[in-house]
């Protein structure tokens, strides 16, 4: 397999000198665990006191990792990336809400992004988080088969109705729909809901995609059991494969409640689990569709190699690669330049409301030192290349 991810000229073609310098500064900061910890605490403190820090956040970390404060803001970024063949997934990244009115607002925003995807070739997917449509604690009670109050039954019916409306709309408009994965203790309820949506709307092809967080050691078995259900009931499986985003929370809760951690014992075990899921899905690609959400170059090469060995065209609609906006441009833009389907998750939302997402991004990059160092090496290489030209 030809190694393509070292081409920094392609990777950073859209970045100005100032944007490249800002990226280098940000990843230098993120590489320092102490700075991330202090910065996170100070940012949360300032936002709680309503201090005027949003301008500083917007000019630095927000603009690097987010497309804008609303969906219209994102369109210039969408169009710019698409000039290089990189598509976008508009991700309304407002988290941690608790009120019905806020869930209804997220519903309306998701429906709007489905419409955006219908109208624009550059936006091939819509996406939403299950906890954008209902309380995390409610998902947890459902997943743990706890008795619900009458009020909670009505509340859950509203969650189901929101899921149903989004998936039905996506099916009618022929827009593929990604449902994000979240904490393990709420995921059983979300999995059941998404599977029911697959039963209804994935009869002819994968419209509804669930997410498998492969740092969980049980997810490959879950995929295989879902496949048996799909074969019996005759529907297609869409899956976004990721490594995972809640590791510290997962370990902490498992320790507090005295159950085995759901996370794989090591980074190597997680990598093996992820690649095993890729291989399994490729073995059954006739009834599956893959959105490989990864910043891992070796896993990307693996999927590319499997496509080549199985004579699957680079732009086959069943196989997409995806990365987060602001990260791994060397993967995204080089894949697109070589003819593969690639999409960037493009988060958006009010600065204050998107801060939990941004803080998680910083914490994840800090905990995966190799990723941050790789970003710095690539940006450094491109700065040097430009200075010599």
Secondary structure as a PSIPRED ss2 file (coil, helix, strand):
# PSIPRED VFORMAT (PSIPRED V4.0)

   1 X C   1.000  0.000  0.000
   2 X C   1.000  0.000  0.000
   3 X C   1.000  0.000  0.000
   4 X C   1.000  0.000  0.000
   5 X C   1.000  0.000  0.000
   6 X C   1.000  0.000  0.000
   7 X C   1.000  0.000  0.000
   8 X H   0.000  1.000  0.000
   9 X H   0.000  1.000  0.000
  10 X H   0.000  1.000  0.000
  11 X H   0.000  1.000  0.000
  12 X C   1.000  0.000  0.000
  13 X C   1.000  0.000  0.000
  14 X C   1.000  0.000  0.000
  15 X C   1.000  0.000  0.000
  16 X C   1.000  0.000  0.000
  17 X H   0.000  1.000  0.000
  18 X H   0.000  1.000  0.000
  19 X H   0.000  1.000  0.000
  20 X H   0.000  1.000  0.000
  21 X H   0.000  1.000  0.000
  22 X H   0.000  1.000  0.000
  23 X H   0.000  1.000  0.000
  24 X H   0.000  1.000  0.000
  25 X H   0.000  1.000  0.000
  26 X H   0.000  1.000  0.000
  27 X H   0.000  1.000  0.000
  28 X H   0.000  1.000  0.000
  29 X H   0.000  1.000  0.000
  30 X H   0.000  1.000  0.000
  31 X C   1.000  0.000  0.000
  32 X C   1.000  0.000  0.000
  33 X H   0.000  1.000  0.000
  34 X H   0.000  1.000  0.000
  35 X H   0.000  1.000  0.000
  36 X H   0.000  1.000  0.000
  37 X H   0.000  1.000  0.000
  38 X H   0.000  1.000  0.000
  39 X H   0.000  1.000  0.000
  40 X H   0.000  1.000  0.000
  41 X H   0.000  1.000  0.000
  42 X H   0.000  1.000  0.000
  43 X H   0.000  1.000  0.000
  44 X H   0.000  1.000  0.000
  45 X H   0.000  1.000  0.000
  46 X H   0.000  1.000  0.000
  47 X H   0.000  1.000  0.000
  48 X H   0.000  1.000  0.000
  49 X C   1.000  0.000  0.000
  50 X C   1.000  0.000  0.000
  51 X C   1.000  0.000  0.000
  52 X C   1.000  0.000  0.000
  53 X C   1.000  0.000  0.000
  54 X H   0.000  1.000  0.000
  55 X H   0.000  1.000  0.000
  56 X H   0.000  1.000  0.000
  57 X H   0.000  1.000  0.000
  58 X H   0.000  1.000  0.000
  59 X H   0.000  1.000  0.000
  60 X H   0.000  1.000  0.000
  61 X H   0.000  1.000  0.000
  62 X H   0.000  1.000  0.000
  63 X H   0.000  1.000  0.000
  64 X H   0.000  1.000  0.000
  65 X H   0.000  1.000  0.000
  66 X E   0.000  0.000  1.000
  67 X E   0.000  0.000  1.000
  68 X E   0.000  0.000  1.000
  69 X C   1.000  0.000  0.000
  70 X C   1.000  0.000  0.000
  71 X H   0.000  1.000  0.000
  72 X H   0.000  1.000  0.000
  73 X H   0.000  1.000  0.000
  74 X H   0.000  1.000  0.000
  75 X H   0.000  1.000  0.000
  76 X H   0.000  1.000  0.000
  77 X H   0.000  1.000  0.000
  78 X H   0.000  1.000  0.000
  79 X H   0.000  1.000  0.000
  80 X H   0.000  1.000  0.000
  81 X H   0.000  1.000  0.000
  82 X H   0.000  1.000  0.000
  83 X C   1.000  0.000  0.000
  84 X C   1.000  0.000  0.000
  85 X C   1.000  0.000  0.000
  86 X C   1.000  0.000  0.000
  87 X E   0.000  0.000  1.000
  88 X E   0.000  0.000  1.000
  89 X E   0.000  0.000  1.000
  90 X E   0.000  0.000  1.000
  91 X E   0.000  0.000  1.000
  92 X E   0.000  0.000  1.000
  93 X C   1.000  0.000  0.000
  94 X C   1.000  0.000  0.000
  95 X C   1.000  0.000  0.000
  96 X C   1.000  0.000  0.000
  97 X C   1.000  0.000  0.000
  98 X C   1.000  0.000  0.000
  99 X C   1.000  0.000  0.000
 100 X H   0.000  1.000  0.000
 101 X H   0.000  1.000  0.000
 102 X H   0.000  1.000  0.000
 103 X H   0.000  1.000  0.000
 104 X H   0.000  1.000  0.000
 105 X H   0.000  1.000  0.000
 106 X H   0.000  1.000  0.000
 107 X H   0.000  1.000  0.000
 108 X H   0.000  1.000  0.000
 109 X H   0.000  1.000  0.000
 110 X H   0.000  1.000  0.000
 111 X H   0.000  1.000  0.000
 112 X H   0.000  1.000  0.000
 113 X H   0.000  1.000  0.000
 114 X H   0.000  1.000  0.000
 115 X H   0.000  1.000  0.000
 116 X H   0.000  1.000  0.000
 117 X H   0.000  1.000  0.000
 118 X H   0.000  1.000  0.000
 119 X H   0.000  1.000  0.000
 120 X C   1.000  0.000  0.000
 121 X C   1.000  0.000  0.000
 122 X C   1.000  0.000  0.000
 123 X C   1.000  0.000  0.000
 124 X C   1.000  0.000  0.000
 125 X E   0.000  0.000  1.000
 126 X E   0.000  0.000  1.000
 127 X E   0.000  0.000  1.000
 128 X E   0.000  0.000  1.000
 129 X E   0.000  0.000  1.000
 130 X H   0.000  1.000  0.000
 131 X H   0.000  1.000  0.000
 132 X H   0.000  1.000  0.000
 133 X C   1.000  0.000  0.000
 134 X C   1.000  0.000  0.000
 135 X C   1.000  0.000  0.000
 136 X H   0.000  1.000  0.000
 137 X H   0.000  1.000  0.000
 138 X H   0.000  1.000  0.000
 139 X H   0.000  1.000  0.000
 140 X H   0.000  1.000  0.000
 141 X H   0.000  1.000  0.000
 142 X H   0.000  1.000  0.000
 143 X H   0.000  1.000  0.000
 144 X C   1.000  0.000  0.000
 145 X C   1.000  0.000  0.000
 146 X C   1.000  0.000  0.000
 147 X C   1.000  0.000  0.000
 148 X C   1.000  0.000  0.000
 149 X C   1.000  0.000  0.000
 150 X H   0.000  1.000  0.000
 151 X H   0.000  1.000  0.000
 152 X H   0.000  1.000  0.000
 153 X H   0.000  1.000  0.000
 154 X H   0.000  1.000  0.000
 155 X H   0.000  1.000  0.000
 156 X H   0.000  1.000  0.000
 157 X H   0.000  1.000  0.000
 158 X H   0.000  1.000  0.000
 159 X H   0.000  1.000  0.000
 160 X H   0.000  1.000  0.000
 161 X H   0.000  1.000  0.000
 162 X H   0.000  1.000  0.000
 163 X H   0.000  1.000  0.000
 164 X H   0.000  1.000  0.000
 165 X H   0.000  1.000  0.000
 166 X H   0.000  1.000  0.000
 167 X H   0.000  1.000  0.000
 168 X H   0.000  1.000  0.000
 169 X H   0.000  1.000  0.000
 170 X H   0.000  1.000  0.000
 171 X H   0.000  1.000  0.000
 172 X H   0.000  1.000  0.000
 173 X H   0.000  1.000  0.000
 174 X C   1.000  0.000  0.000
 175 X C   1.000  0.000  0.000
 176 X E   0.000  0.000  1.000
 177 X E   0.000  0.000  1.000
 178 X E   0.000  0.000  1.000
 179 X E   0.000  0.000  1.000
 180 X E   0.000  0.000  1.000
 181 X C   1.000  0.000  0.000
 182 X C   1.000  0.000  0.000
 183 X C   1.000  0.000  0.000
 184 X H   0.000  1.000  0.000
 185 X H   0.000  1.000  0.000
 186 X H   0.000  1.000  0.000
 187 X H   0.000  1.000  0.000
 188 X H   0.000  1.000  0.000
 189 X H   0.000  1.000  0.000
 190 X H   0.000  1.000  0.000
 191 X H   0.000  1.000  0.000
 192 X H   0.000  1.000  0.000
 193 X H   0.000  1.000  0.000
 194 X H   0.000  1.000  0.000
 195 X H   0.000  1.000  0.000
 196 X H   0.000  1.000  0.000
 197 X H   0.000  1.000  0.000
 198 X H   0.000  1.000  0.000
 199 X H   0.000  1.000  0.000
 200 X H   0.000  1.000  0.000
 201 X H   0.000  1.000  0.000
 202 X C   1.000  0.000  0.000
 203 X C   1.000  0.000  0.000
 204 X C   1.000  0.000  0.000
 205 X C   1.000  0.000  0.000
 206 X C   1.000  0.000  0.000
 207 X C   1.000  0.000  0.000
 208 X E   0.000  0.000  1.000
 209 X E   0.000  0.000  1.000
 210 X E   0.000  0.000  1.000
 211 X E   0.000  0.000  1.000
 212 X E   0.000  0.000  1.000
 213 X E   0.000  0.000  1.000
 214 X C   1.000  0.000  0.000
 215 X C   1.000  0.000  0.000
 216 X E   0.000  0.000  1.000
 217 X C   1.000  0.000  0.000
 218 X C   1.000  0.000  0.000
 219 X H   0.000  1.000  0.000
 220 X H   0.000  1.000  0.000
 221 X H   0.000  1.000  0.000
 222 X H   0.000  1.000  0.000
 223 X H   0.000  1.000  0.000
 224 X H   0.000  1.000  0.000
 225 X H   0.000  1.000  0.000
 226 X H   0.000  1.000  0.000
 227 X H   0.000  1.000  0.000
 228 X H   0.000  1.000  0.000
 229 X H   0.000  1.000  0.000
 230 X H   0.000  1.000  0.000
 231 X H   0.000  1.000  0.000
 232 X H   0.000  1.000  0.000
 233 X H   0.000  1.000  0.000
 234 X C   1.000  0.000  0.000
 235 X C   1.000  0.000  0.000
 236 X C   1.000  0.000  0.000
 237 X E   0.000  0.000  1.000
 238 X E   0.000  0.000  1.000
 239 X E   0.000  0.000  1.000
 240 X E   0.000  0.000  1.000
 241 X E   0.000  0.000  1.000
 242 X E   0.000  0.000  1.000
 243 X C   1.000  0.000  0.000
 244 X C   1.000  0.000  0.000
 245 X C   1.000  0.000  0.000
 246 X C   1.000  0.000  0.000
 247 X H   0.000  1.000  0.000
 248 X H   0.000  1.000  0.000
 249 X H   0.000  1.000  0.000
 250 X H   0.000  1.000  0.000
 251 X H   0.000  1.000  0.000
 252 X H   0.000  1.000  0.000
 253 X H   0.000  1.000  0.000
 254 X H   0.000  1.000  0.000
 255 X H   0.000  1.000  0.000
 256 X H   0.000  1.000  0.000
 257 X H   0.000  1.000  0.000
 258 X C   1.000  0.000  0.000
 259 X C   1.000  0.000  0.000
 260 X C   1.000  0.000  0.000
 261 X C   1.000  0.000  0.000
 262 X C   1.000  0.000  0.000
 263 X E   0.000  0.000  1.000
 264 X C   1.000  0.000  0.000
 265 X C   1.000  0.000  0.000
 266 X C   1.000  0.000  0.000
 267 X H   0.000  1.000  0.000
 268 X H   0.000  1.000  0.000
 269 X H   0.000  1.000  0.000
 270 X H   0.000  1.000  0.000
 271 X H   0.000  1.000  0.000
 272 X H   0.000  1.000  0.000
 273 X H   0.000  1.000  0.000
 274 X H   0.000  1.000  0.000
 275 X H   0.000  1.000  0.000
 276 X H   0.000  1.000  0.000
 277 X H   0.000  1.000  0.000
 278 X H   0.000  1.000  0.000
 279 X H   0.000  1.000  0.000
 280 X H   0.000  1.000  0.000
 281 X H   0.000  1.000  0.000
 282 X H   0.000  1.000  0.000
 283 X H   0.000  1.000  0.000
 284 X C   1.000  0.000  0.000
 285 X C   1.000  0.000  0.000
 286 X C   1.000  0.000  0.000
 287 X C   1.000  0.000  0.000
 288 X E   0.000  0.000  1.000
 289 X E   0.000  0.000  1.000
 290 X E   0.000  0.000  1.000
 291 X E   0.000  0.000  1.000
 292 X E   0.000  0.000  1.000
 293 X E   0.000  0.000  1.000
 294 X C   1.000  0.000  0.000
 295 X C   1.000  0.000  0.000
 296 X C   1.000  0.000  0.000
 297 X H   0.000  1.000  0.000
 298 X H   0.000  1.000  0.000
 299 X H   0.000  1.000  0.000
 300 X H   0.000  1.000  0.000
 301 X H   0.000  1.000  0.000
 302 X H   0.000  1.000  0.000
 303 X H   0.000  1.000  0.000
 304 X H   0.000  1.000  0.000
 305 X H   0.000  1.000  0.000
 306 X H   0.000  1.000  0.000
 307 X H   0.000  1.000  0.000
 308 X H   0.000  1.000  0.000
 309 X H   0.000  1.000  0.000
 310 X C   1.000  0.000  0.000
 311 X C   1.000  0.000  0.000
 312 X C   1.000  0.000  0.000
 313 X C   1.000  0.000  0.000
 314 X C   1.000  0.000  0.000
 315 X C   1.000  0.000  0.000
 316 X C   1.000  0.000  0.000
 317 X C   1.000  0.000  0.000
 318 X C   1.000  0.000  0.000
 319 X E   0.000  0.000  1.000
 320 X E   0.000  0.000  1.000
 321 X E   0.000  0.000  1.000
 322 X E   0.000  0.000  1.000
 323 X E   0.000  0.000  1.000
 324 X E   0.000  0.000  1.000
 325 X C   1.000  0.000  0.000
 326 X C   1.000  0.000  0.000
 327 X C   1.000  0.000  0.000
 328 X C   1.000  0.000  0.000
 329 X H   0.000  1.000  0.000
 330 X H   0.000  1.000  0.000
 331 X H   0.000  1.000  0.000
 332 X H   0.000  1.000  0.000
 333 X H   0.000  1.000  0.000
 334 X H   0.000  1.000  0.000
 335 X H   0.000  1.000  0.000
 336 X H   0.000  1.000  0.000
 337 X H   0.000  1.000  0.000
 338 X C   1.000  0.000  0.000
 339 X C   1.000  0.000  0.000
 340 X C   1.000  0.000  0.000
 341 X C   1.000  0.000  0.000
 342 X E   0.000  0.000  1.000
 343 X E   0.000  0.000  1.000
 344 X E   0.000  0.000  1.000
 345 X E   0.000  0.000  1.000
 346 X E   0.000  0.000  1.000
 347 X E   0.000  0.000  1.000
 348 X E   0.000  0.000  1.000
 349 X C   1.000  0.000  0.000
 350 X C   1.000  0.000  0.000
 351 X H   0.000  1.000  0.000
 352 X H   0.000  1.000  0.000
 353 X H   0.000  1.000  0.000
 354 X H   0.000  1.000  0.000
 355 X H   0.000  1.000  0.000
 356 X H   0.000  1.000  0.000
 357 X H   0.000  1.000  0.000
 358 X H   0.000  1.000  0.000
 359 X H   0.000  1.000  0.000
 360 X H   0.000  1.000  0.000
 361 X H   0.000  1.000  0.000
 362 X H   0.000  1.000  0.000
 363 X H   0.000  1.000  0.000
 364 X H   0.000  1.000  0.000
 365 X H   0.000  1.000  0.000
 366 X H   0.000  1.000  0.000
 367 X H   0.000  1.000  0.000
 368 X C   1.000  0.000  0.000
 369 X H   0.000  1.000  0.000
 370 X H   0.000  1.000  0.000
 371 X H   0.000  1.000  0.000
 372 X H   0.000  1.000  0.000
 373 X H   0.000  1.000  0.000
 374 X H   0.000  1.000  0.000
 375 X H   0.000  1.000  0.000
 376 X H   0.000  1.000  0.000
 377 X H   0.000  1.000  0.000
 378 X H   0.000  1.000  0.000
 379 X H   0.000  1.000  0.000
 380 X H   0.000  1.000  0.000
 381 X H   0.000  1.000  0.000
 382 X H   0.000  1.000  0.000
 383 X H   0.000  1.000  0.000
 384 X H   0.000  1.000  0.000
 385 X H   0.000  1.000  0.000
 386 X H   0.000  1.000  0.000
 387 X H   0.000  1.000  0.000
 388 X H   0.000  1.000  0.000
 389 X C   1.000  0.000  0.000
